[in-house]
Amino acid sequence: MTNRAAFYVSSLVIVPALFAAFYGVRFLGRVYAIDQWVPKWDTLLILATMVILERIYTYKYAVSQRSVQARDVISNVVNLYVTGAVTGMIVLPVLAFFPEHFLGRKFVLASPEQLGPVWLQVLAIILSVSLFRYWMHRLQHSVPFLWELHSYHHRVTDIQASNTYVSHPIDFALRNVVISLMLGVIGFNPFALLIAVPATNISGTFSHCGGDVKGGLLNYLFVTPEVHRWHHSAKVPEGYGYSCNYGVEFSFWDIIFGTFYLPVKNGVAQQPERIGYPGGGVPDEGNYLKLLLVPLGLYRPLPWFMQVLRVKGRKGQQPAE
């Protein structure tokens, strides 16, 4: 086997190996409560691994993201450490109100056994989370206000570890946080949650790896970088409406609902030549305040306000002699 062939085979093997390793690490982290000592350590580990792979398996269409590095860091920190906590404080009391007010108990179900055996609950959690995220993601492309929030994530010019969590906090919360809070009030068996939760969003995070790693057959089960690049393509495949490949964890939802797209030539998955805003013409936004405030209509008044201040300042100046 030549060095080139060995390198290609390694790029195929690395994805399933890492998925298994990431799940094992996340599961052990939940068992030993490592998150209490180093919050989000498992996600940081996945991101660090992605950065290393991007250096080893260089992608031929890679685009430097240095010009928006500050925006990326801020957005990653906000969505990893702030968005979930704030959303929980707002949404969880609303969700908890219904079982407490109408059923007189903390959870919707009186006992976890009502949902069946643990293995069935694990399957139900994984499928319900991924299905919710699939349809929420589709709505974020078709509903104008939701697209206003989500579109900033699609202005990136390449998918890389650095911009994995570049999203408006509301957009991120709707797709990733709300469903987790809903699971918390249903009343699943804690052991089922322990098994299922680490499995959610591993591929969703890794799908932003900018390295040229190959999914192979996993492309038709999980959302891999090869699958997700087409979702971020600046040119939407013909006949796919707003976009394709909406799945966050699993690509089989796209296959079931007819939104899957991954052209293959001579057994090799083809990739889009350019990543960016659908249809092009809209550059990436490096200003995090704009990403945060413009969709809510809170940034536009600022230039007008500054102009008023400048006019008042000129009126107060002494006239020139």
N, C-alpha and C positions, 0 to 999 in steps of 0.2 A: 504493500500500500504506500502510495506517495505521500509526502508531507501535506500536499494540498488536499488529498482525499481524506487523510486522517483529521485534518483541521475541520473539514466539512462534516465528517461523522461526529466529531466532538461538539459541533454547534447544534447537531440534532439531539444528542444525548443530554446536553446540559439542561434543557428545559424540563423534561420529566424528572431528572435527578434533583433539580433545584426545587420544583414544586413539592416533591416528597420531603425534602429537607426542611423547607420553609414550614410545611404543615407540622412536622415533628417538633421543630423549634417553638412554634406558636403554641402547640398543645402543652409542651413541658412548661412554657412560660406561664400558661394559665394555671397549671397544677401547682407550681411553686410560687405563684403570685409575684413574678419578677417585675411586672408592670408597676407595682407599688414602689419599687426602688428606682427604676429607670423607665418612666412613662414612654410608651410607644417604641420601646427598644426593638421589638420585632420588625416593625415597619421601617425603622432606621436601618436595620440590618439588611432588609430586602433592598432598600434604596442604595446602600453602600455596595452591595453585590452587583446591582445594575450598573453602577458607575464603573466598576472594575471590568465588567463584561463589555461595556461600551469602548473601553480602551483595548481590549483583546480582540473582539470581533467587530472591527471597524465597518460601519455601514457606508456604502458607496455614495449615498445621497445625503449624508449627514450635513447638518447646518449648525454652525456655532451659535450658542445661546448666551454668549458672554454679555452681549449688550443689554440683556434683560435679566441678568443674574440677580440683581438686588430685588426685583419684582418677584422672581421665583422663590428666593429665600423667605421673603415676607409671607407670600401666599402659602408656602408649605408649612411654615410655623403656625400661621393662623388656623389653617384647616386641620392640622394635626392636633393642636393643643387648645384651641379656643372655640372653634365652631361647634364641636360636639358638646362641650360643657354648656355653652350659651343656649344651644338648641334644647338640651335636656332641661334646663331651668325653665324654659318657656313652654315646651311641648309636653313634657312628662306629667306635670300637674293636670293638664287638660285630659290626657289619656287615662290617668289614674282616677279622675273624677267619675267616669262612667261606671266602672265596676263597683266603686265604693258607694256611689249614690243610688244606682239602680239594683245592684246585686248584694250590696252590703258586705263586700269582701275586697281584698287587695287585688286579686287577679280575676280575669274573666272566667276562668274555669275553677271549680271548687277543688279539683285534684288533677295532677298531671296524668294520672292513669286514664283519664277520659280521652286523652289523645292517642292512646294505644301504647305499644311497647317502645322502649327507648330507640331502637333502630329505626322505627317508623317516624318517630319525632325528629330524629337527626335528618332523615330524608326530607321530611316536611319543612324543616327550617331552611335547609340548603336550597330547596326548590322554590320556596315562597320568597326568600330573600332575593334570589337571582331573577325570578320572574318579575317581582316588584321593580327591581332596578332596571330591567329591560324596558318595561313599559314607561316608567318614569323618564328614562333616557329618551325614548321616542317622543314623549310629550315635550321634553325640553328642546326638541328640534322643530316641533310643529306648532306649539302655542307661542304667539309673538312675545309675550312678556317673559316666559320661561327661556325662550331663545335669546332674548336680550341679556339675560343673566348668564346663559350657558355659552354664548358666542365667544366670550373672551378666552375660553379654554380652546376654542378652535382657531384662534388667531396665532397660536404658536407655529413656528416654521419648521419644527422637527419635534418628534416625540422623544424625550430623553428623561432620565431619572430626575433631573433638576426641575422639570415642569409637570411632574406627575400630579401634584396637588394644586396646580394653578387653576383655580376656579373661584367664582364669586361664592362667598360663604353660604348664601341662601341656596344657590345652585348645588353646592356640595352637600349641604344638609338634606335637601329634598331627596337626593339620589342615594345618600349613604348613611345618614344618621337617623332619619325618621323611622325607617323600617326596623332598625335595631331597638329603638324605644318601644315600638309596637310589640315586638317580640317579648320585651320585658314585662308587659302587663297581661299577656295571654295566659301564662302559667305553665310553660313547658317544664319538663323535668330538668333540674339543674345539670345533671350528668349529660343529658342530650345537648344542652347548650354548650357545655364544656367541650364536647366532641365536634359539634357542628360549627360553632362560631370561628374557630381557627381556620376552617376551610374556606370561609367566605372572604372574598376580596384579595386572596393571594395572587390569582391570575389578573385581577383587576388592577393591582399595583404593578405587577411585573409586565403587564401589557405595554407600559410606557418605556420599557427598556429600549434604548437607542442602538443597542448592539445588533449585529447581523446574526442573530440566533434563529435556528429553524424549528418550527413547530411540528412539522411532519403530520402524522395522523392526529396529533393533539389539536391541530388547528380546527378540527371538526367537533371538538368537545369543549376546549377551553378558549378563552380570548387570549391569544398570544400576540406578541409584537407584530408578527406578519399579518394577522387578522386586523388588529387595531389600527395599523397604518392606513388601511383603506377607509376606515371611519374618519380619519383626519385628512384624507386626500383633498387637495385644493380643487380637484376635478371630480365631482360626484359621478360615479358610474351611471351610464345611461339607463333610464328606466327605474332608478332607485329613489326618486323623489328628493327628499331632504338629505338623506345620507344612507349608509348601509352599516351593517355590523354594530348594532346598538347594544349587544350584550355586554355586561360588565365583567361577569365571571365566566359564563358559559356561552359558547357560540352556537350550541344546539337550539337555543331559543330563536336565533336568527334563521336557522335552517327550517325550523317548524313554521315560523311566521313569514318566510319568504324574503327576508332582508339580508341574507348572507351573501357575501361577495368575496371571492378569493380566486382570481384566475391562476391557472397552473399550466406551465409550458414545459414539456419534456420532464415531468415529474417534479418541477421546481416551482414553488409559489412565486408569482410575479409581484412586484411592489410598485406603488405609485412613485413617480419621479419627483413630485413636489407635495409637501405638506403645507397646509394653511387654510385660511378662511374659505369656505365653499364658494366656488366661482371666482375666487381671487379678488384683488382690488382693495382689500382691507388689511393694512399692515398690523403686525403685532403691537401690543400696547405695553410699554415698559413702566408706565406710571401706575402704581398699585392703587392710588387714590381714585384714579379714573375707573379702574376695574371695579372698585368697590362702590363708587357713588353715581356714576353716569347711568347705570341701568335703573336706579331708583329716582332719577331726575334731580339729584341733589348736587351734582357737580356743575350743571349748566348755569345756575344763577351766579356762581362765583366770579366769572369774568365780568359780568354786568355790574356786580357789587364793587369789584376793584376799579372799574371804569368810573363809577359814581364817586368813589373816594378820590380818584385822580382829578376829576372835574372840580370837586369841592376844594381840593388842595390848591389848584390853580387860582380859584376865585379868591382864596385867602392870601395869595401872594401879593407883594407890593408890585405895582405897575413899573415897567421899565422906564428909565428916564430918557 
